[in-house]
């Protein structure tokens, strides 16, 4: 479970629990309010009736109070029955019934005498309980509406808040992956003033150190490669000259041949180092022109044919009938094919097959696709993303050697032409290394 998903879950759950607590508190606060409102309603009705009783006493008109009580009973379904006593007898108003009884007495001073009116109001229990129940249901609906609104808005809020926290981490992870793959050393923004901002600052400091180390390494590689190239050429030349002179027996001649072969191999590594250094600095010489890519494929197969035959492999090509005119540097593209076929020969067992192909891209009409397909040992998925990185060598059962620069050079050359590289591979079944090239000079 990702950190973002965990944060969203925690924030959403915390918000829901808070909302539930608020809703429960509201219900708890509202639990006695309907009863209070019913009681206040009875008291208000009794007070108003008392005021009318006062007016009736002053006017000495009992029928005024009786008329008011009749009107109140007709308007208020909760008021069932009323009666009052102004002199000595109780005067009923409405049909007598049982229920909540609200009593009040109103006294009026008239000269030295005090006149009083006793009032009794009877309220319906069912009506008052129904109002109480409806009031509680309204409170319950309000709490449910609060919870519903929280459910609707809590998840987007939790997602946005979690994204705000995890976005810097995701940017850091992506930057680390780019650095690990040798693609980019771009610094991260340091706008935040919290722990994540400090992590970004530390990362940028590390990037600066890596850039310094890369610069030192490139300087070292260029210097050492250039200084070693001349002595190795001399060793190779002297070994060949001694072997060609007379007086050298078979054993010594074989040893000289080994010296010459290993000197050539080391010189090739040095050439690759210099080539990679030029690519890294953006100083690769490229002279694009229009040329036939199919012809380059045929030349590659002819060049490697004897070596493939000696190794017991079948080397062939696949080309369409239509023209495959590319816009690129023919010598550099020949170098790409050379590196790819050389790798295929190293990682394919005797009896296997290698096919060099070129065709028009099925995805982009303005591009050509070319590559090498082999039936070799294949490459594990976790190793494929590191193949085009400098000095990266993956494990293989054939124990072949190499400096780990061939594919990095391929990638640099192809990308310098505006193309791209890729690989499809299955362990134990073989691999397909491919690249694309533009067909137009403007590409």
VOTOR-925200 format. One record per residue (C-alpha): residue number from 1; x, y, z. Coordinates in steps of 0.1 Angstrom, whole numbers. Layout:
R,NUM,X,Y,Z
...
% end
This chain:
R,1,0,0,0
R,2,15,33,-11
R,3,21,62,14
R,4,-4,83,-4
R,5,-31,56,0
R,6,-22,53,37
R,7,-24,90,42
R,8,-57,92,24
R,9,-72,64,45
R,10,-60,79,77
R,11,-72,114,68
R,12,-105,102,55
R,13,-111,80,86
R,14,-101,109,110
R,15,-124,133,92
R,16,-153,107,93
R,17,-147,101,130
R,18,-146,139,137
R,19,-178,144,117
R,20,-195,115,136
R,21,-184,130,169
R,22,-198,164,159
R,23,-231,148,148
R,24,-234,128,180
R,25,-227,160,200
R,26,-254,178,182
R,27,-279,150,188
R,28,-269,149,225
R,29,-273,187,228
R,30,-306,185,209
R,31,-319,155,229
R,32,-341,176,253
R,33,-349,205,231
R,34,-381,191,216
R,35,-395,185,252
R,36,-385,220,262
R,37,-401,235,232
R,38,-433,216,239
R,39,-432,228,275
R,40,-425,263,264
R,41,-454,261,240
R,42,-478,251,267
R,43,-466,279,290
R,44,-468,305,262
R,45,-504,294,255
R,46,-512,297,291
R,47,-497,331,294
R,48,-516,344,264
R,49,-548,330,278
R,50,-540,347,311
R,51,-536,380,293
R,52,-570,375,277
R,53,-584,366,311
R,54,-571,399,324
R,55,-588,418,296
R,56,-620,399,303
R,57,-620,408,340
R,58,-614,444,332
R,59,-642,444,307
R,60,-663,422,331
R,61,-671,400,300
R,62,-666,363,306
R,63,-677,356,271
R,64,-646,374,257
R,65,-624,348,274
R,66,-646,320,263
R,67,-645,331,227
R,68,-607,334,228
R,69,-603,299,243
R,70,-626,285,216
R,71,-605,302,189
R,72,-572,288,205
R,73,-586,253,206
R,74,-596,255,169
R,75,-562,267,158
R,76,-540,245,180
R,77,-544,208,175
R,78,-524,202,208
R,79,-550,221,229
R,80,-580,199,236
R,81,-600,215,263
R,82,-600,246,286
R,83,-621,259,315
R,84,-620,290,336
R,85,-636,303,369
R,86,-641,340,371
R,87,-666,342,400
R,88,-675,309,416
R,89,-684,284,388
R,90,-661,267,363
R,91,-670,275,327
R,92,-659,247,302
R,93,-647,255,267
R,94,-647,226,242
R,95,-651,189,249
R,96,-636,177,281
R,97,-606,154,277
R,98,-576,141,295
R,99,-540,151,289
R,100,-513,175,301
R,101,-529,201,323
R,102,-515,236,324
R,103,-529,258,353
R,104,-526,295,358
R,105,-543,322,380
R,106,-547,358,370
R,107,-554,384,397
R,108,-567,419,389
R,109,-571,447,416
R,110,-602,468,412
R,111,-603,495,439
R,112,-598,478,472
R,113,-610,445,459
R,114,-589,419,440
R,115,-606,398,414
R,116,-590,366,401
R,117,-595,341,373
R,118,-584,305,374
R,119,-575,289,341
R,120,-569,252,332
R,121,-557,242,298
R,122,-556,205,287
R,123,-531,196,260
R,124,-531,164,239
R,125,-503,139,249
R,126,-502,123,214
R,127,-499,157,197
R,128,-471,169,220
R,129,-453,136,217
R,130,-456,136,179
R,131,-441,171,178
R,132,-413,159,201
R,133,-406,130,178
R,134,-407,151,147
R,135,-382,175,163
R,136,-358,147,171
R,137,-362,134,136
R,138,-353,168,122
R,139,-322,168,144
R,140,-314,133,131
R,141,-318,144,95
R,142,-295,173,101
R,143,-268,150,116
R,144,-272,127,86
R,145,-268,156,62
R,146,-236,166,79
R,147,-223,131,76
R,148,-233,129,39
R,149,-215,162,32
R,150,-185,149,49
R,151,-185,117,29
R,152,-188,137,-3
R,153,-161,162,4
R,154,-138,143,28
R,155,-122,120,2
R,156,-113,147,-23
R,157,-100,168,6
R,158,-80,139,20
R,159,-66,130,-15
R,160,-56,166,-21
R,161,-39,170,13
R,162,-21,136,10
R,163,-10,146,-25
R,164,4,178,-12
R,165,26,158,13
R,166,36,130,-11
R,167,42,150,-43
R,168,77,161,-31
R,169,85,125,-22
R,170,74,113,-56
R,171,95,140,-72
R,172,124,128,-51
R,173,119,92,-60
R,174,117,101,-97
R,175,149,122,-95
R,176,167,93,-77
R,177,156,69,-104
R,178,169,93,-131
R,179,202,96,-113
R,180,204,58,-109
R,181,198,54,-146
R,182,223,81,-155
R,183,196,102,-173
R,184,195,135,-153
R,185,211,154,-125
R,186,186,181,-123
R,187,181,197,-89
R,188,148,196,-70
R,189,130,228,-59
R,190,137,239,-24
R,191,106,261,-18
R,192,93,242,13
R,193,106,251,47
R,194,98,218,64
R,195,115,184,66
R,196,107,176,29
R,197,124,209,19
R,198,155,199,39
R,199,155,165,22
R,200,154,182,-12
R,201,183,205,-2
R,202,203,174,9
R,203,195,157,-24
R,204,206,188,-44
R,205,238,189,-24
R,206,244,152,-33
R,207,237,160,-70
R,208,264,187,-69
R,209,289,162,-55
R,210,279,136,-81
R,211,284,162,-108
R,212,319,170,-95
R,213,327,133,-93
R,214,314,128,-129
R,215,336,157,-141
R,216,366,142,-123
R,217,359,108,-137
R,218,354,121,-173
R,219,387,141,-170
R,220,405,110,-158
R,221,390,88,-185
R,222,399,112,-212
R,223,434,117,-199
R,224,442,80,-193
R,225,426,69,-225
R,226,445,94,-246
R,227,478,86,-229
R,228,473,48,-232
R,229,463,48,-269
R,230,498,56,-283
R,231,517,30,-261
R,232,493,3,-270
R,233,495,10,-306
R,234,533,7,-303
R,235,530,-26,-284
R,236,507,-40,-311
R,237,530,-28,-339
R,238,562,-43,-323
R,239,545,-76,-315
R,240,535,-79,-352
R,241,570,-69,-364
R,242,587,-94,-341
R,243,563,-122,-352
R,244,570,-114,-389
R,245,608,-115,-384
R,246,627,-148,-388
R,247,641,-168,-359
R,248,609,-169,-338
R,249,597,-204,-330
R,250,561,-216,-329
R,251,556,-211,-292
R,252,570,-176,-292
R,253,550,-167,-323
R,254,518,-178,-306
R,255,526,-157,-275
R,256,533,-127,-297
R,257,499,-133,-314
R,258,482,-133,-280
R,259,500,-100,-271
R,260,489,-85,-304
R,261,453,-97,-299
R,262,450,-84,-263
R,263,466,-51,-273
R,264,440,-47,-301
R,265,412,-55,-276
R,266,426,-30,-251
R,267,429,-4,-278
R,268,392,-10,-287
R,269,382,-4,-251
R,270,402,28,-251
R,271,386,39,-283
R,272,352,32,-267
R,273,361,52,-236
R,274,371,82,-258
R,275,339,79,-278
R,276,318,78,-247
R,277,336,108,-233
R,278,328,127,-265
R,279,292,117,-263
R,280,290,127,-226
R,281,304,162,-234
R,282,281,166,-264
R,283,311,167,-288
R,284,302,137,-310
R,285,310,145,-346
R,286,279,138,-368
R,287,276,145,-405
R,288,240,137,-415
R,289,232,128,-451
R,290,207,109,-471
R,291,218,72,-475
R,292,203,38,-479
R,293,199,20,-446
R,294,194,-13,-463
R,295,228,-11,-478
R,296,243,-6,-443
R,297,224,-37,-431
R,298,238,-58,-459
R,299,274,-45,-453
R,300,271,-54,-416
R,301,260,-90,-424
R,302,289,-94,-449
R,303,314,-80,-425
R,304,304,-103,-396
R,305,296,-133,-418
R,306,330,-151,-414
R,307,331,-146,-376
R,308,295,-159,-372
R,309,304,-189,-394
R,310,334,-197,-372
R,311,312,-195,-341
R,312,287,-219,-356
R,313,259,-193,-359
R,314,236,-183,-387
R,315,237,-146,-396
R,316,211,-131,-419
R,317,192,-100,-427
R,318,155,-91,-433
R,319,147,-61,-455
R,320,115,-49,-472
R,321,113,-43,-509
R,322,107,-6,-507
R,323,135,20,-502
R,324,148,27,-467
R,325,164,62,-471
R,326,175,76,-438
R,327,189,110,-427
R,328,219,103,-405
R,329,257,98,-404
R,330,263,65,-423
R,331,296,58,-404
R,332,280,64,-370
R,333,250,41,-379
R,334,274,15,-391
R,335,290,18,-357
R,336,256,12,-341
R,337,251,-20,-361
R,338,286,-31,-354
R,339,281,-28,-316
R,340,247,-45,-317
R,341,258,-75,-338
R,342,290,-78,-318
R,343,270,-81,-286
R,344,246,-106,-302
R,345,276,-128,-312
R,346,290,-127,-277
R,347,257,-137,-260
R,348,245,-163,-285
R,349,255,-200,-282
R,350,268,-220,-312
R,351,239,-232,-333
R,352,219,-200,-327
R,353,208,-174,-352
R,354,212,-136,-355
R,355,190,-115,-378
R,356,198,-79,-387
R,357,167,-60,-399
R,358,154,-26,-410
R,359,119,-14,-419
R,360,96,15,-418
R,361,83,23,-384
R,362,47,11,-378
R,363,41,39,-353
R,364,56,68,-371
R,365,58,72,-409
R,366,86,97,-405
R,367,109,71,-389
R,368,128,40,-398
R,369,132,11,-373
R,370,163,-12,-374
R,371,178,-36,-350
R,372,193,-70,-343
R,373,174,-101,-332
R,374,192,-131,-316
R,375,184,-164,-300
R,376,209,-159,-272
R,377,208,-162,-235
R,378,183,-133,-230
R,379,183,-106,-203
R,380,163,-106,-170
R,381,136,-78,-168
R,382,153,-62,-138
R,383,185,-58,-158
R,384,171,-45,-190
R,385,167,-9,-178
R,386,204,-7,-170
R,387,216,-20,-203
R,388,222,14,-220
R,389,240,28,-189
R,390,278,33,-190
R,391,299,6,-175
R,392,269,-16,-168
R,393,273,-53,-174
R,394,246,-78,-166
R,395,253,-113,-155
R,396,251,-140,-182
R,397,259,-177,-183
R,398,284,-174,-211
R,399,308,-153,-189
R,400,316,-129,-218
R,401,338,-99,-212
R,402,335,-62,-222
R,403,338,-27,-208
R,404,301,-21,-207
R,405,303,8,-231
R,406,290,-6,-264
R,407,253,-1,-257
R,408,258,33,-240
R,409,276,44,-272
R,410,247,31,-293
R,411,223,51,-272
R,412,243,82,-275
R,413,247,80,-312
R,414,210,72,-319
R,415,198,100,-296
R,416,222,124,-312
R,417,203,117,-344
R,418,170,124,-328
R,419,161,87,-325
R,420,155,63,-296
R,421,167,29,-285
R,422,149,-1,-269
R,423,152,-37,-260
R,424,128,-67,-258
R,425,142,-98,-242
R,426,132,-131,-226
R,427,157,-150,-205
R,428,167,-182,-223
R,429,150,-173,-256
R,430,168,-143,-270
R,431,167,-106,-274
R,432,158,-78,-298
R,433,177,-46,-297
R,434,162,-19,-319
R,435,165,18,-327
R,436,147,44,-347
R,437,161,70,-372
R,438,144,100,-389
R,439,137,98,-426
R,440,138,136,-432
R,441,166,161,-426
R,442,143,183,-406
R,443,136,155,-381
% end
